[in-house]
Amino acid sequence: MNHIETSRPAPRPLATLAGEESGAGQPQGSLKPILIEYLHIFKRRKWWIASTICSALIIALVVTLLMRPVYTATTQIEINREQKNITNVVGIESEATGRNLEFYQTQYSLMEARSLAERVAKRLRLETNENFWAAHGIDMSDFSDADARSPRPSRGSSERLRITVDTLLDHVVISPTRGSALVDVSYSSYDPEMSAQIANAWANEFIAQSIARKFDSTAEARSFLERRLAELRQRVEDSERALVDFASSRNIVTIGNNENGAGSTAQIRERTLAADSLSSLNSELVKATADRILMESRTRAIGAVRTNDTLSRLREQRAKDASEYAQLMQQFDPGYPVAMALQRRIDELDQSIAREEQRITREAREDYRAAVERENNLKARVVALSNQVLDQRRDAIQYNIYQREADTNRQLYDALLQRYKEIGVAGVSANNIAVIDRAEPPRLPSSPKLLVNLFIALVLGSIAALVLVFLLEQSQEGVSDPSRIPDQLGLPLLGSVPKVEEGVAIVEEIRDPKSNVSEAYFAIKSSLAFSTSHGIPRSIMVVSSQPAEGKSISSLSLATVLARVGKKVILIDVDMRKPSLHKHIGVKRDHGVSNYLAGEDDYRPLIREVMPNLDFIPAGPSVPSAAELLSSDRMADFVRTLEKHYDHVIVDSAPIIGLADAPLLSRTVEAVVVVIEAGRVPVRGINSALSRLRSAGAPLIGVILTKLDKRDSEYGYGYAYSYEYTSRGAETESASG
């Protein structure tokens, strides 16, 4: 046999082997941290993400540049909860209304009301203003000017007004200033002058509407009070008329009002004419009784003491004359002329005294009789008036009912009349809404804003990119994540092989012991060492579910790696339907396995030496019944025979899908390794192929993931380290994932 001379590489350091076994050659993967897995996905789909975001930014830039500038004018107003009251008269609204929590929300809603928009439209006559339509980019050519100028409302003018109001509401923005009573009224259009005009008109009409609403409410109140006042006026007249009629029919005459004007029942009852007369008569009766008692006492005392000034003078004169007469009698006899004259004067005085005493007695008796008569008359009058007062007091109950009704009606009438007068001047109160800053035509457009639009496009583009990545990940049915192979297929991952760059010959990568591909298969060889109790299986079948997944290259690479470490290996191409190993190795396939299985006795002439410790048997010429040849015992005997002469037998089988070759051949080897191309074959297809092998009793030991993009190998399985060599042969170790 001719041998291809190659130098055997030195044994690899144990530390390097340990590093490979712990990195890329792990026989069983573990779940990666979720954040690292997401980062892995983003790196794998970075071009999709970048393209989506860039597209969104470009679209936003183009749209922004093509957009027509919009100008926003803002009027600032102040809305106070309580209005200034210069008349000190309260309107019909309750003071608590302005303090409600809903007050400002109500004002904001009123500022966005359709009725206010209609007032603005009619005030500025916007429905017939062509500048207004041009400022909003609206074509109103369908509505004739004749309809708009018609004095009678038409369907066209009504439609124009409706569109005008809708346009106003769509472009006005009410923005309250947090923590204050200030509100911004902003209006946007293509015309800065029109925006400022409408913003100012909006604020003015809102103030006017607020004032009109207050006047309307007071007008309704005045109308209501007028009706009520008319009713109460009639009730007052009726009640007072009933009171007077009742008093006349019962002879109840009041002689004055009480001091406080309250008109209480007790005070009115005591102030009737009869009651007042009775009070006077009682006073006179008391005085008459006192006079009668006095006269009676005087009459009784007349016998003991009868005196007055005249009687006292007479008695004094008599006593004086009697004393003088007694002195004369001591000197003269009674016949003395002087004594006789004095005696006559004394007798005259006695007569005068007697007459005076009789007169006093007569006058005392007459005074007593007059006092008794007057007392009796007063008693009779008091009794009569008392009866009359009692009758009036009984009538006073009904009288007081009439009186209270009249008073109540009068008080209610006076209160409503006062309220009516107050409401009449309530409109003089100052308005609680004031314009702080009027809108000026803006010099710069408010939109479009390039930076804002780009930021929005960036956010939306990022969201779209995430959705796209999610859809791509969900729609990808192939195996792309090495760490998920044990869960998806139920087999351990022996290792992953990197994808060779375009233009690089895979065979050259295999021959280079320092290439990434060689390193990957060396790691797979290390994983195979743990697959059985005695190390690497003696006979290994390499199979794939579909063609062109890297099955033949994996067979050649495993055989080459084993040969480099001193193992005697033979590689058999049993893919008799579409063999390819002979092309990679560079030999002919005219004689091979098919010849031996067809009946040739000696297999040794079929062996081709590839490199030291590595021999190869090609598939041979194609045969129509490959399955029949593989189902014979000759194939199993052939493998057993080769195991006696070689350390390892590597069998390159035909694909599983659609053929019976692989299940038949799997029973002749010690281990079966399945090769899967990353991201190509759906997982369900791979599991279907594995089910066929498991049904045939194939000794499956693991999976090799081929053509794995470097982005997919990061943070997961694959080649753990790559070695770069300088021109001087210096070795540099660098982490590759």
Secondary structure, DSSP 8 states (H G I E B T S, - for coil): -------------HHHHHHHHHTTT-SS-----HHHHHHHHHHHTHHHHHHHHHHHHHHHHHHHHHS--BEEEEEEEEE-SS---SS----SS-GGGGGSTTHHHHHHHHHT-HHHHHHHHHHHTGGG-HHHHHHTT---TTS-HHHHH-SS--HHHHHHHHHHHHHHHHHEEEEE-TTSSEEEEEEEES-HHHHHHHHHHHHHHHHHHHHHHHHHHHHHHHHHHHHHHHHHHHHHHHHHHHHHHHHHHTT--B----TTS---HHHHHHTBHHHHHHHHHHHHHHHHHHHHHHHHHHHHTTTT----HHHHHHHHHHHHHHHHHHHHHHHS-TT-HHHHHHHHHHHHHHHHHHHHHHHHHHHHHHHHHHHHHHHHHHHHHHHHHHHHHHHHHHHHHHHHHHHHHHHHHHHHHHHHHHHHHHHHHHTTS--SEEEEE-----SS--B--HHHHHHHHHHHHHHHHHHHHHHHHHH--B---GGGHHHHHSS-EEEEEE---TT--HHHHHH-TTSHHHHHHHHHHHHHTTSSTTSS-SEEEEEESSTTSSHHHHHHHHHHHHHHTT--EEEEE---SS--HHHHHT---SSSHHHHHHT-S--GGG-EEEETTEEEE---S--TTHHHHHHSHHHHHHHHHHHHH-SEEEEE---STT-SHHHHHHTTSSEEEEEEETTTSBHHHHHHHHHHHHHTT--EEEEEEEEE-HHHHTTSSS--EEEEE-TT--EEEEE--
